[in-house]
Protein backbone atom coordinates (compact mmCIF):
# COMPACT_ATOMS: atom_id res chain seq x y z
CA UNK A 1 0.00 0.00 0.00
CA UNK A 2 2.88 2.40 0.72
CA UNK A 3 3.65 3.55 -2.89
CA UNK A 4 -0.02 4.32 -3.61
CA UNK A 5 -0.52 6.13 -0.32
CA UNK A 6 2.68 8.11 -0.77
CA UNK A 7 1.57 9.11 -4.26
CA UNK A 8 -1.76 10.30 -2.85
CA UNK A 9 -0.04 12.39 -0.21
CA UNK A 10 -1.26 10.49 2.87
CA UNK A 11 0.19 12.11 6.00
CA UNK A 12 -1.84 10.48 8.78
CA UNK A 13 -3.21 7.06 9.73
CA UNK A 14 -6.34 6.65 11.82
CA UNK A 15 -6.42 3.06 13.05
CA UNK A 16 -9.91 2.15 14.26
CA UNK A 17 -10.00 -1.48 13.12
CA UNK A 18 -9.61 -4.45 15.43
CA UNK A 19 -11.07 -7.50 17.11
CA UNK A 20 -13.63 -7.16 19.91
CA UNK A 21 -13.81 -10.81 20.99
CA UNK A 22 -13.76 -10.73 24.78
CA UNK A 23 -11.75 -13.90 25.37
CA UNK A 24 -10.53 -15.34 22.03
CA UNK A 25 -6.80 -14.76 22.47
CA UNK A 26 -5.76 -15.92 19.00
CA UNK A 27 -8.22 -13.59 17.28
CA UNK A 28 -7.21 -10.74 19.58
CA UNK A 29 -3.55 -11.30 18.76
CA UNK A 30 -4.24 -11.25 15.01
CA UNK A 31 -6.89 -8.53 14.93
CA UNK A 32 -5.43 -6.15 17.50
CA UNK A 33 -1.71 -6.73 18.08
CA UNK A 34 -0.45 -7.93 14.70
CA UNK A 35 -2.75 -5.72 12.62
CA UNK A 36 -1.62 -2.67 14.58
CA UNK A 37 2.01 -3.70 14.19
CA UNK A 38 1.49 -3.82 10.41
CA UNK A 39 -0.12 -0.37 10.32
CA UNK A 40 2.71 1.04 12.43
CA UNK A 41 5.21 -0.39 9.94
CA UNK A 42 3.23 1.31 7.18
CA UNK A 43 3.22 4.58 9.10
CA UNK A 44 6.97 4.43 9.60
CA UNK A 45 7.53 3.78 5.91
CA UNK A 46 5.33 6.75 5.01
CA UNK A 47 6.77 8.88 7.84
CA UNK A 48 3.27 10.01 8.77
CA UNK A 49 2.75 13.14 10.82
CA UNK A 50 0.18 11.51 13.12
CA UNK A 51 -0.84 7.95 14.01
CA UNK A 52 -4.21 7.87 15.77
CA UNK A 53 -5.30 4.71 17.54
CA UNK A 54 -8.78 3.97 18.93
CA UNK A 55 -8.34 2.01 22.16
CA UNK A 56 -10.75 1.65 25.09
CA UNK A 57 -11.09 3.40 28.44
CA UNK A 58 -10.92 -0.05 30.06
CA UNK A 59 -7.41 -0.77 28.75
CA UNK A 60 -6.27 0.09 32.27
CA UNK A 61 -7.60 -3.18 33.67
CA UNK A 62 -9.14 -3.07 37.14
CA UNK A 63 -7.46 -0.31 39.15
CA UNK A 64 -8.25 1.72 42.25
CA UNK A 65 -8.55 5.48 42.08
CA UNK A 66 -8.72 7.80 39.09
CA UNK A 67 -7.40 6.25 35.86
CA UNK A 68 -4.85 8.58 34.28
CA UNK A 69 -4.52 9.67 30.66
CA UNK A 70 -1.18 7.94 30.28
CA UNK A 71 0.19 4.53 29.33
CA UNK A 72 -0.62 1.83 31.87
CA UNK A 73 1.57 -0.63 33.66
CA UNK A 74 0.38 -4.22 33.82
CA UNK A 75 -2.73 -4.89 35.87
CA UNK A 76 -3.35 -7.80 38.24
CA UNK A 77 -6.75 -8.37 36.64
CA UNK A 78 -8.70 -7.30 33.57
CA UNK A 79 -12.37 -7.24 32.61
CA UNK A 80 -11.49 -9.32 29.52
CA UNK A 81 -8.59 -10.44 27.36
CA UNK A 82 -9.77 -7.75 24.92
CA UNK A 83 -8.90 -4.96 27.37
CA UNK A 84 -5.51 -6.53 28.03
CA UNK A 85 -4.75 -6.66 24.31
CA UNK A 86 -5.62 -2.97 23.94
CA UNK A 87 -3.18 -2.08 26.72
CA UNK A 88 -0.46 -4.04 24.92
CA UNK A 89 -1.19 -2.31 21.62
CA UNK A 90 -1.09 1.16 23.19
CA UNK A 91 2.50 0.48 24.18
CA UNK A 92 3.36 -0.58 20.62
CA UNK A 93 1.95 2.69 19.33
CA UNK A 94 3.85 4.78 21.88
CA UNK A 95 7.14 2.97 21.17
CA UNK A 96 6.83 3.28 17.38
CA UNK A 97 8.53 6.66 17.18
CA UNK A 98 5.52 8.09 15.32
CA UNK A 99 3.67 11.14 16.70
CA UNK A 100 0.53 9.54 18.13
CA UNK A 101 -2.92 10.10 19.55
CA UNK A 102 -4.51 7.33 21.64
CA UNK A 103 -8.26 7.81 22.06
CA UNK A 104 -9.95 5.82 24.82
CA UNK A 105 -13.74 5.87 24.52
CA UNK A 106 -15.88 4.39 27.26
CA UNK A 107 -19.06 2.37 26.54
CA UNK A 108 -20.69 3.80 23.40
CA UNK A 109 -24.46 4.25 23.13
CA UNK A 110 -26.69 5.86 20.52
CA UNK A 111 -26.89 9.42 19.26
CA UNK A 112 -27.70 11.96 21.97
CA UNK A 113 -30.32 13.65 19.77
CA UNK A 114 -32.44 10.82 18.40
CA UNK A 115 -31.04 7.56 19.82
CA UNK A 116 -29.79 6.14 16.52
CA UNK A 117 -27.09 3.51 17.02
CA UNK A 118 -24.87 2.03 14.30
CA UNK A 119 -22.56 -0.15 16.37
CA UNK A 120 -22.67 -3.79 17.33
CA UNK A 121 -24.75 -4.75 20.33
CA UNK A 122 -22.17 -4.58 23.08
CA UNK A 123 -22.29 -2.81 26.43
CA UNK A 124 -25.72 -1.48 27.34
CA UNK A 125 -27.11 -2.83 24.06
CA UNK A 126 -26.07 -6.33 25.05
CA UNK A 127 -28.18 -6.00 28.20
CA UNK A 128 -31.16 -4.64 26.27
CA UNK A 129 -30.81 -7.31 23.56
CA UNK A 130 -30.65 -10.08 26.17
CA UNK A 131 -33.79 -8.65 27.76
CA UNK A 132 -35.49 -8.71 24.37
CA UNK A 133 -34.39 -12.30 23.67
CA UNK A 134 -34.86 -14.00 27.03
CA UNK A 135 -37.35 -11.93 29.01
CA UNK A 136 -39.93 -10.85 26.44
CA UNK A 137 -41.40 -14.23 25.59
CA UNK A 138 -43.70 -14.64 28.59
CA UNK A 139 -44.59 -12.21 31.34
CA UNK A 140 -42.20 -12.54 34.28
CA UNK A 141 -43.91 -11.66 37.54
CA UNK A 142 -40.76 -11.71 39.70
CA UNK A 143 -37.60 -10.18 38.27
CA UNK A 144 -33.99 -10.44 39.52
CA UNK A 145 -31.35 -7.89 38.52
CA UNK A 146 -27.84 -6.84 39.47
CA UNK A 147 -28.24 -3.10 39.99
CA UNK A 148 -25.71 -1.35 42.22
CA UNK A 149 -25.71 2.42 42.41
CA UNK A 150 -22.40 2.66 40.59
CA UNK A 151 -22.23 5.03 37.64
CA UNK A 152 -21.84 3.54 34.16
CA UNK A 153 -19.10 5.20 32.07
CA UNK A 154 -20.94 6.00 28.85
CA UNK A 155 -20.51 8.19 25.78
CA UNK A 156 -22.95 8.97 22.96
CA UNK A 157 -21.76 7.97 19.49
CA UNK A 158 -22.04 11.55 18.20
CA UNK A 159 -19.94 12.73 21.17
CA UNK A 160 -17.33 10.07 20.41
CA UNK A 161 -17.17 11.09 16.75
CA UNK A 162 -16.91 14.84 17.40
CA UNK A 163 -14.60 14.36 20.40
CA UNK A 164 -12.18 12.21 18.45
CA UNK A 165 -12.06 14.63 15.52
CA UNK A 166 -11.52 17.62 17.81
CA UNK A 167 -8.70 15.80 19.61
CA UNK A 168 -7.13 14.80 16.29
CA UNK A 169 -7.22 18.39 15.05
CA UNK A 170 -6.32 20.24 18.23
CA UNK A 171 -4.24 18.19 20.66
CA UNK A 172 -0.43 18.20 20.41
CA UNK A 173 1.25 14.89 19.52
CA UNK A 174 1.82 11.99 21.91
CA UNK A 175 -1.36 12.41 23.91
CA UNK A 176 -3.86 9.99 25.44
CA UNK A 177 -7.45 11.21 25.75
CA UNK A 178 -10.35 9.67 27.64
CA UNK A 179 -13.61 10.22 25.77
CA UNK A 180 -16.26 9.87 28.45
CA UNK A 181 -19.10 11.89 29.94
CA UNK A 182 -18.69 13.80 33.21
CA UNK A 183 -19.24 11.52 36.21
CA UNK A 184 -21.84 13.81 37.78
CA UNK A 185 -24.17 13.46 34.75
CA UNK A 186 -23.88 9.69 34.32
CA UNK A 187 -26.74 7.37 35.34
CA UNK A 188 -26.04 4.48 37.66
CA UNK A 189 -26.89 0.83 37.03
CA UNK A 190 -29.98 1.00 39.25
CA UNK A 191 -31.36 3.97 37.30
CA UNK A 192 -30.70 2.13 34.05
CA UNK A 193 -32.78 -0.85 35.17
CA UNK A 194 -35.53 1.29 36.69
CA UNK A 195 -35.88 2.99 33.33
CA UNK A 196 -35.96 -0.19 31.22
CA UNK A 197 -38.28 -2.12 33.52
CA UNK A 198 -40.72 0.78 33.72
CA UNK A 199 -40.71 1.21 29.94
CA UNK A 200 -41.03 -2.47 28.97
CA UNK A 201 -41.15 -5.42 31.37
CA UNK A 202 -42.98 -4.02 34.41
CA UNK A 203 -42.78 -7.07 36.70
CA UNK A 204 -44.84 -7.17 39.88
CA UNK A 205 -41.79 -7.77 42.10
CA UNK A 206 -38.22 -6.59 41.45
CA UNK A 207 -35.26 -7.99 43.41
CA UNK A 208 -32.19 -5.76 43.21
CA UNK A 209 -28.75 -7.13 44.13
CA UNK A 210 -25.37 -5.46 44.47
CA UNK A 211 -23.30 -8.23 42.85
CA UNK A 212 -23.87 -11.11 40.48
CA UNK A 213 -22.57 -13.60 43.06
CA UNK A 214 -25.38 -12.58 45.44
CA UNK A 215 -28.19 -13.61 43.10
CA UNK A 216 -29.87 -16.92 44.14
CA UNK A 217 -29.66 -18.54 40.71
CA UNK A 218 -31.60 -21.63 41.85
CA UNK A 219 -34.70 -19.47 42.39
CA UNK A 220 -34.67 -18.07 38.86
CA UNK A 221 -36.45 -19.41 35.82
CA UNK A 222 -34.21 -20.90 33.16
CA UNK A 223 -34.77 -17.84 30.96
CA UNK A 224 -33.65 -15.46 33.69
CA UNK A 225 -30.63 -17.67 34.39
CA UNK A 226 -29.70 -17.57 30.69
CA UNK A 227 -30.13 -13.80 30.69
CA UNK A 228 -27.71 -13.39 33.60
CA UNK A 229 -25.23 -15.85 32.08
CA UNK A 230 -25.17 -13.99 28.75
CA UNK A 231 -24.79 -10.57 30.38
CA UNK A 232 -22.48 -11.67 33.20
CA UNK A 233 -19.29 -10.01 31.91
CA UNK A 234 -20.90 -6.61 31.41
CA UNK A 235 -22.76 -6.90 34.71
CA UNK A 236 -19.48 -7.60 36.48
CA UNK A 237 -17.82 -4.62 34.80
CA UNK A 238 -20.76 -2.39 35.72
CA UNK A 239 -20.47 -3.20 39.43
CA UNK A 240 -16.95 -1.73 39.55
CA UNK A 241 -16.50 1.93 40.39
CA UNK A 242 -14.71 3.45 37.36
CA UNK A 243 -13.26 6.95 37.49
CA UNK A 244 -11.34 8.47 34.59
CA UNK A 245 -9.22 11.60 34.28
CA UNK A 246 -10.65 13.98 31.63
CA UNK A 247 -7.97 16.68 31.53
CA UNK A 248 -7.49 16.69 27.76
CA UNK A 249 -11.22 16.64 27.00
CA UNK A 250 -11.85 19.41 29.53
CA UNK A 251 -9.11 21.48 27.91
CA UNK A 252 -10.85 21.14 24.54
CA UNK A 253 -14.19 22.12 26.11
CA UNK A 254 -12.55 25.17 27.71
CA UNK A 255 -11.60 26.28 24.18
CA UNK A 256 -15.25 26.14 23.08
CA UNK A 257 -15.74 22.49 22.07
CA UNK A 258 -19.29 21.33 22.87
CA UNK A 259 -19.42 17.77 24.22
CA UNK A 260 -22.87 16.19 24.87
CA UNK A 261 -22.65 14.27 28.15
CA UNK A 262 -24.79 11.20 28.82
CA UNK A 263 -27.66 11.75 31.27
CA UNK A 264 -30.55 9.51 32.35
CA UNK A 265 -32.74 11.58 30.01
CA UNK A 266 -30.45 11.12 27.00
CA UNK A 267 -30.03 7.40 27.63
CA UNK A 268 -33.83 7.12 27.72
CA UNK A 269 -33.89 8.47 24.17
CA UNK A 270 -31.66 5.58 23.08
CA UNK A 271 -33.59 3.03 25.15
CA UNK A 272 -36.99 4.12 23.86
CA UNK A 273 -35.78 3.98 20.28
CA UNK A 274 -34.48 0.45 20.90
CA UNK A 275 -37.89 -0.60 22.30
CA UNK A 276 -39.81 1.12 19.49
CA UNK A 277 -37.73 -0.71 16.84
CA UNK A 278 -38.08 -4.13 18.52
CA UNK A 279 -41.03 -6.09 17.15
CA UNK A 280 -40.57 -8.65 19.93
CA UNK A 281 -40.78 -6.05 22.68
CA UNK A 282 -43.76 -4.35 21.07
CA UNK A 283 -45.62 -7.67 20.84
CA UNK A 284 -44.74 -8.48 24.45
CA UNK A 285 -46.09 -5.15 25.65
CA UNK A 286 -49.30 -5.63 23.67
CA UNK A 287 -49.91 -9.22 24.84
CA UNK A 288 -49.33 -8.51 28.51
CA UNK A 289 -50.83 -5.04 28.79
CA UNK A 290 -53.03 -6.05 31.75
CA UNK A 291 -50.20 -7.65 33.73
CA UNK A 292 -47.97 -4.64 33.12
CA UNK A 293 -50.46 -2.11 34.45
CA UNK A 294 -49.48 -2.05 38.14
CA UNK A 295 -46.61 -0.55 40.13
CA UNK A 296 -43.90 -3.08 41.14
CA UNK A 297 -42.77 -3.92 44.65
CA UNK A 298 -39.01 -3.35 44.92
CA UNK A 299 -36.94 -5.53 47.28
CA UNK A 300 -33.35 -4.46 48.00
CA UNK A 301 -30.79 -7.15 48.80
CA UNK A 302 -27.54 -6.01 50.37
CA UNK A 303 -26.24 -2.55 51.13
CA UNK A 304 -24.54 -0.33 48.55
CA UNK A 305 -20.76 -0.37 48.96
N, C-alpha and C positions, 0 to 999 in steps of 0.2 A: 504493500500500500504506500510505502514511503515516497517513491518517485511521483506518483499521481498527486499525493497530498502536498508535496513540496511544490509541484507545478501550480497547484491551485492556491498556494499561498497560505496554507493552514498554519496558524500560529498558536493554537490552543487545543487541548483535548479535554473534553468533559466525559468522564467515565462513570456512567450510571448503570451499566450492565452488571449482571451477577446472578448468583444462585441464592435462593431464599429457603432452601430445604433446612429445616431446623436441626436435623441430626444426621444427615447423610454426608459423612466426612469426605468420601471420595468425590461426590458432586461438588461439595463446597471447595475442595482443593482445586478442582478443575475450573469451576465457574467463578470463583472469587480470587484465589491466590494466583494460579497460573495465568488466567486471563488478564489480571491486572499487571502481572510481570511482563506479559507480552506488550500491553499498551504502554507501559513505562519504557520498554526498549524502543518502541516506535517513537515515543516522545523525545527520547534522548537522540535518536537518529535525526529527527526533525528539528531538534533544539527549540522546542516550543517555549513560549513565554509564560505559559500557565498550564498546569495539570490539575484539573478539578476532579475530586473523587467523592462520590456519594456513599457515605458510610451509614452508621446508625448511632443514635444516642446511647444505645445499650452496649456499644462496643467496650465500655468500661468493665463489663461484668458486674457482679454484685459488689458494691462498695458502700461504706458508711460515709455520711457527710455529703457535701456538695461536690458534684462531679465536675472537674475542671475542663476548660477548653484547651487541652494539651494532650500529647500522646500518653497512653496509659502503660504502666507496668503490668506484668501478669497479675491475674486475679485468681484467688483461691477457688472461686466458683463462678459459673456463667449461667444465664438463663438458658442458652442453647449453644450448640457447636457453631451455629451461624454467627452469633455475636463474637465468639472467640476468633473465628476466621476474619471478621471485619477488623478486629484489633490487630491481627497479624498483618493484614494488608495495609492498614494505615502506616505501619512502620516501614513497609516497603516503599510507599509513596514518599514518606519523609526522607528516607535514605537515598532516594534516586538522584539527588542533585538538581532536580527540576523545581522551579518555583511552583508551589502547590497551594491548593485550597482543599481542605477536608470539611465537608458539610455533613453534620450529624442530625438528621431529622428524627423526631420521636415518632410515635404511632400516628399514621396518616389517616384522616377521615375525609369525608366529602367536602365539597365547596361550601364556604361559609355563607354564601348568598342563597343558594337554591338546593343544596344537599347533593348535587351530582357527584358521583364517585366513579373513577375510571380504573382504579387499581384492582388487584386481586383481593379476595376476601380473607385478609389477615386481620390481626388485632381485634378491634371492636366489631368489625364485620364478621369475623369468625364466630364471635359470641352470638350475634344476631342471626347468622345463617344456621348455626346449630339449634337455636331456638325455633326457627322456621322448620327445620328438618325433623327434629325429635319431639318438640313440645306443642306443635300445632296440628296434630293428627286427631287427638281426642282432648276433651277438656280435662285439665289437671286441677283438681280441687285444692291439693296441698302441694306447695311449691318450695323447693330447697335451693338456696343460692349462697354463693360465697360473695359477701358484699361488705368488706371493711370500708371504713371512712378514710381511705387513702386516696390521694388525688391521682388521676390517670394522666400521664404526660402525653398530650395529644397536640396535633397540628392539622389545620385544614389544608387540603391539597392546593388551594389557590395561595395560601400563605407560604407553603413550602416552595411553590414555583417562584413567586415574586421575591421571597427571602433569599433563595439561592441565587437568582439573577442579580439582585442588589449586592449580595456579598461578592459575587464573581466580578462585578463591575467596580466595586468601591473599596473592598478590603485590600490592604497590602499583601504581598506574597507571604507564603509559609504561615498561614493562619488555619485554625480549627474553629468552626462556628457551630454552636448548638442551635438548631431551628426548632423551637418549642414555645408554646404559649406561656405567659406569666403564670406562676403557681397560684396566685390569688384568684385567678379567673377560672381555673380548671375544675370540672366536676369531679366528685369522688365516685368510687365504685358503687356505693350504696345509692347515690343519686342516679347513676346510670341505670341501675336495675329498677328503681322506683319508677323512672320514666318509661322504660320499656314495658314493664308489667302493667302499668296503668293504661298504656296506649293499646296493648294487644292482649296479653294472656288473662289478666285479672283473676287470679286464683282467689279462693275464699280464705286460705291461710297461707302466709308467707313465713318461712323460717330463714332467718339471716344468720350466717356464720362468718367468723373472722378469717378462718383458714380452711383450705380444702381438706386437710387431715381431720378437721373437727366434724365433718359431715357424716352422719350415720348412714353409710351407703346401703346397709342391709334393709333400711326402711324405705328406700326409694324404689319407684317402679323401674323396670328395665330401661325405659326410654329416658328417664331422668338420669340414671346411671350412665348411659351412653353419652348423654349431653355433657355431663361433668367429665367423662373420660376424654372426649374430643376436645374440650376447651381447657383441659387441666393446665397446659403449659402457660397459656395466657392468663388464666386465673391466678396461677402462682406468681407470675410476674407482676400482676396488678396488686397483689397484697404487699409488695415491697414498697417502702417509701423512697421514691426517686426524687432527687433534687439536682438540678443542672445549673451551672453557671451560664449566664446569658450576656456577658460583657460585650461581645462583638455585635450581637443583635441589638442590644440597647444603644450602642454607639451609632449604629445605622439609623435607629429610630430617632435619636437625638438630632440627626441631620435632616430629619423630615420624612424618613421612610415610614409608611403606614403599614402596620402588621396586624392582621385580624386575629386576635386571640380566640381560643376556644372557650365557650361558656356553656352552661347547661342549656341555655336557650338556643345557641347555634348548633349544639349536638342534637337537639330535638328536631331541627330542620332536617338533618341527615337521617335520623332515625325514622321520622315520619315519611320521608321519601322512600326509604327502604320498605316500610310496611305497605305504602300505597302501591309500590311496584311488585309486591309479592302476591301472586294469585293464591298461594297456599294460605298465607296469613289472612287475606281478605275473606276467603271461604271459611276459615276457622272462626273468624269474628262474626260472620253471618250465621253460621250453624249454631253457635253457642251464645247468641245474643242474650238469652234469658239468664244463663249461668253467670255471664260476665257483668251483670247489672249492679251487683252489690259492692260494698266497700270491704277490702280484705282485712283480716286480723293479722297483725304483724307480731311475730315472736322473735325476740333477740336472743342469740346464743353466744355467750362469751362477751367480755368487755373489750372495747377498742384499746389497742396498744398505744 
